[in-house]
Structures are given as structure tokens and as C-alpha cells.
Amino acid sequence: MRYSTEKSKIGLTDLTYLLIGILLLLLLAVVANGQTPSTAMKGVRAHSQIQQPLYTEYRGVRIGMTAMEVRTRLGEPVMKSKEQDFFALSPSETAQIGYDAFQKVMTISTDYTGGVGAPDYRTVVGEGLLERPDGSLFRMVQYQGMWVSYNKSVAVVPVVTITIQLVR
């Protein structure tokens, strides 16, 4: 392997994406570790429904694929480990892929800064986004064995987050 003598520079945009990704993965880890759902999350589950999957993959990556298959489809991650990979696919699009103990995909979470490149919510979770008191939009749909959520933040530059996760 070759080592570069040049110092690697990380820009403010890349750092922002990295921090957003880490925060999302930490949130997913708390939920995946069986923490008691908050009252708000219980309400979200009440609004979710079981139906046929609309959104089951991201750029060819699906729940159950191996880490090697993911890296073949998405390229080399910016950060990788046995538990998760972080991909910066463009200045406005990042993806975090979470793995189980067998290196199989159990979570796919994508962020679209400014909503640039994000699929239409109807193709992800169907009709009926819920508007929260702060103006953000959300919907979670449960399928047999997995759930998909669509979140759009309220900010000067909103972020659309789409997450697919295996239910355990």
C-alpha cells in the first residue's frame, strides 16, 4: 500500500456530513439496542402501518447484503469499521450503513442536504407525511421485518433523512 506524504485536508462541508452521519448512527444504535421508546416514538409507531414495501434499497444496497457487496456498489467509504461504513457520495448526499455481527446490512440511512437528490417522499413511505410542531415532516412505515422512515428537518438548509432498518 502506498502512503502519501501530503497532509489530508477535510473541508467544513465534509466535516458537517461526517458529524451528521455519526449523530444519526448513534441515534440508530440507541434504538437498535432496545432502549425504551419515548412517548413521541410510541405515537409515531401508532401512525405507522404495515403495507407492501415501497422503498427497499438504496443505490442497489439492501438489508442483508454483506459489507463487501455494499463497498462494491458504493465504493470505498470515507470511514469504515466492522459495525458501520460512512459514504460521502456528493457534497449533498451521504450514506451510513450499519452492520450486524456477521457483517450483514441491518441499517441504511441516507442524508440529502437541502433535499438535493432525495427521492420524493411518496416513493419512500407513501402519502400522509406528519408535520411536527416545529414544521419538520416525518413518516415511518413498518413492513414485515423492517421499517422505513422519511424525515425532513426545518432549517435554513433542510436535511432529508431516509432510513431503512431491520426489525429485530
WOMOBEL-V312600 format. One record per residue. N is the residue number from 1. SS is DSSP state (H for helix, E for strand, C for the rest). PSI is psi in degrees with one decimal (999 if undefined). OMEGA is omega as a letter, one per 20 degrees, with the letter a starting at -180 (999 if undefined). Layout:
n=N ss=SS psi=PSI omega=OMEGA
n=N ss=SS psi=PSI omega=OMEGA
This chain:
n=1 ss=C psi=139.9 omega=r
n=2 ss=C psi=141.7 omega=r
n=3 ss=C psi=133.8 omega=r
n=4 ss=C psi=141.7 omega=r
n=5 ss=C psi=-8.6 omega=r
n=6 ss=C psi=145.4 omega=r
n=7 ss=C psi=137.5 omega=r
n=8 ss=C psi=132.4 omega=r
n=9 ss=C psi=133.6 omega=r
n=10 ss=C psi=127.1 omega=a
n=11 ss=C psi=167.7 omega=r
n=12 ss=H psi=-39.8 omega=r
n=13 ss=H psi=-46.6 omega=r
n=14 ss=H psi=-40.5 omega=r
n=15 ss=H psi=-40.3 omega=r
n=16 ss=H psi=-47.3 omega=r
n=17 ss=H psi=-41.0 omega=r
n=18 ss=H psi=-45.9 omega=a
n=19 ss=H psi=-41.4 omega=r
n=20 ss=H psi=-44.3 omega=r
n=21 ss=H psi=-43.3 omega=r
n=22 ss=H psi=-43.0 omega=r
n=23 ss=H psi=-42.3 omega=r
n=24 ss=H psi=-41.7 omega=r
n=25 ss=H psi=-36.9 omega=r
n=26 ss=H psi=-42.0 omega=r
n=27 ss=H psi=-44.4 omega=r
n=28 ss=H psi=-36.1 omega=r
n=29 ss=H psi=-40.2 omega=r
n=30 ss=H psi=-45.6 omega=a
n=31 ss=H psi=-42.2 omega=a
n=32 ss=H psi=-25.6 omega=a
n=33 ss=C psi=11.3 omega=r
n=34 ss=C psi=24.1 omega=r
n=35 ss=C psi=150.7 omega=r
n=36 ss=C psi=127.6 omega=a
n=37 ss=C psi=145.6 omega=r
n=38 ss=C psi=168.5 omega=r
n=39 ss=H psi=-40.2 omega=r
n=40 ss=H psi=-41.8 omega=a
n=41 ss=H psi=-36.1 omega=r
n=42 ss=H psi=-39.2 omega=r
n=43 ss=H psi=-38.0 omega=r
n=44 ss=H psi=-43.2 omega=r
n=45 ss=H psi=-34.4 omega=r
n=46 ss=H psi=-31.3 omega=a
n=47 ss=H psi=-15.2 omega=r
n=48 ss=C psi=159.6 omega=a
n=49 ss=C psi=160.5 omega=r
n=50 ss=E psi=127.7 omega=a
n=51 ss=C psi=-176.4 omega=r
n=52 ss=C psi=139.9 omega=a
n=53 ss=C psi=135.1 omega=r
n=54 ss=C psi=-43.9 omega=a
n=55 ss=C psi=105.0 omega=a
n=56 ss=C psi=-5.2 omega=a
n=57 ss=E psi=161.8 omega=r
n=58 ss=E psi=115.4 omega=r
n=59 ss=C psi=38.8 omega=r
n=60 ss=C psi=-2.8 omega=r
n=61 ss=E psi=128.4 omega=a
n=62 ss=E psi=158.9 omega=r
n=63 ss=C psi=136.3 omega=r
n=64 ss=C psi=-13.9 omega=r
n=65 ss=C psi=159.4 omega=r
n=66 ss=E psi=160.5 omega=r
n=67 ss=H psi=-38.5 omega=r
n=68 ss=H psi=-41.8 omega=r
n=69 ss=H psi=-39.7 omega=r
n=70 ss=H psi=-47.7 omega=a
n=71 ss=H psi=-28.8 omega=r
n=72 ss=H psi=-39.7 omega=a
n=73 ss=H psi=-40.7 omega=a
n=74 ss=H psi=-10.7 omega=a
n=75 ss=C psi=-170.0 omega=a
n=76 ss=C psi=127.3 omega=r
n=77 ss=C psi=154.4 omega=r
n=78 ss=C psi=-39.8 omega=r
n=79 ss=E psi=137.9 omega=r
n=80 ss=E psi=151.5 omega=r
n=81 ss=C psi=-178.3 omega=r
n=82 ss=C psi=-26.0 omega=a
n=83 ss=C psi=-31.1 omega=a
n=84 ss=E psi=157.2 omega=r
n=85 ss=E psi=148.9 omega=r
n=86 ss=E psi=123.6 omega=a
n=87 ss=E psi=133.1 omega=r
n=88 ss=E psi=97.3 omega=a
n=89 ss=E psi=-23.1 omega=r
n=90 ss=E psi=174.1 omega=r
n=91 ss=C psi=-21.5 omega=a
n=92 ss=C psi=0.1 omega=a
n=93 ss=E psi=123.7 omega=r
n=94 ss=E psi=159.5 omega=r
n=95 ss=E psi=140.8 omega=r
n=96 ss=E psi=128.6 omega=a
n=97 ss=E psi=121.0 omega=r
n=98 ss=E psi=139.8 omega=a
n=99 ss=E psi=152.6 omega=r
n=100 ss=C psi=-172.4 omega=a
n=101 ss=C psi=-18.2 omega=a
n=102 ss=C psi=12.9 omega=a
n=103 ss=C psi=33.9 omega=r
n=104 ss=E psi=142.1 omega=a
n=105 ss=E psi=128.4 omega=r
n=106 ss=E psi=-16.5 omega=r
n=107 ss=E psi=136.0 omega=r
n=108 ss=E psi=119.6 omega=r
n=109 ss=E psi=127.0 omega=a
n=110 ss=E psi=143.8 omega=r
n=111 ss=E psi=135.3 omega=r
n=112 ss=E psi=104.0 omega=a
n=113 ss=E psi=129.3 omega=a
n=114 ss=C psi=5.6 omega=a
n=115 ss=C psi=2.8 omega=a
n=116 ss=C psi=120.6 omega=r
n=117 ss=C psi=-5.7 omega=a
n=118 ss=C psi=140.0 omega=r
n=119 ss=C psi=155.9 omega=r
n=120 ss=C psi=136.9 omega=a
n=121 ss=H psi=-31.4 omega=a
n=122 ss=H psi=-28.4 omega=r
n=123 ss=H psi=-8.7 omega=a
n=124 ss=H psi=-53.5 omega=a
n=125 ss=H psi=6.2 omega=a
n=126 ss=C psi=-165.7 omega=a
n=127 ss=C psi=163.6 omega=r
n=128 ss=C psi=47.7 omega=r
n=129 ss=C psi=143.6 omega=r
n=130 ss=E psi=133.1 omega=r
n=131 ss=E psi=124.2 omega=r
n=132 ss=C psi=164.8 omega=r
n=133 ss=C psi=-30.2 omega=a
n=134 ss=C psi=-1.9 omega=r
n=135 ss=C psi=-8.2 omega=r
n=136 ss=C psi=159.3 omega=a
n=137 ss=E psi=145.0 omega=a
n=138 ss=E psi=147.4 omega=r
n=139 ss=E psi=138.3 omega=r
n=140 ss=E psi=134.2 omega=r
n=141 ss=E psi=129.1 omega=r
n=142 ss=E psi=134.1 omega=r
n=143 ss=E psi=175.0 omega=r
n=144 ss=C psi=111.4 omega=r
n=145 ss=C psi=-6.5 omega=r
n=146 ss=E psi=168.3 omega=r
n=147 ss=E psi=155.9 omega=r
n=148 ss=E psi=137.2 omega=r
n=149 ss=E psi=152.6 omega=r
n=150 ss=E psi=124.9 omega=r
n=151 ss=E psi=135.4 omega=r
n=152 ss=E psi=117.5 omega=a
n=153 ss=C psi=165.2 omega=r
n=154 ss=C psi=114.0 omega=a
n=155 ss=C psi=172.5 omega=r
n=156 ss=C psi=-44.1 omega=r
n=157 ss=C psi=97.0 omega=a
n=158 ss=C psi=154.1 omega=r
n=159 ss=E psi=129.8 omega=r
n=160 ss=E psi=125.3 omega=r
n=161 ss=E psi=126.6 omega=r
n=162 ss=E psi=127.5 omega=a
n=163 ss=E psi=135.4 omega=r
n=164 ss=E psi=129.7 omega=r
n=165 ss=E psi=143.2 omega=r
n=166 ss=E psi=135.5 omega=r
n=167 ss=C psi=128.6 omega=r
n=168 ss=C psi=999 omega=999
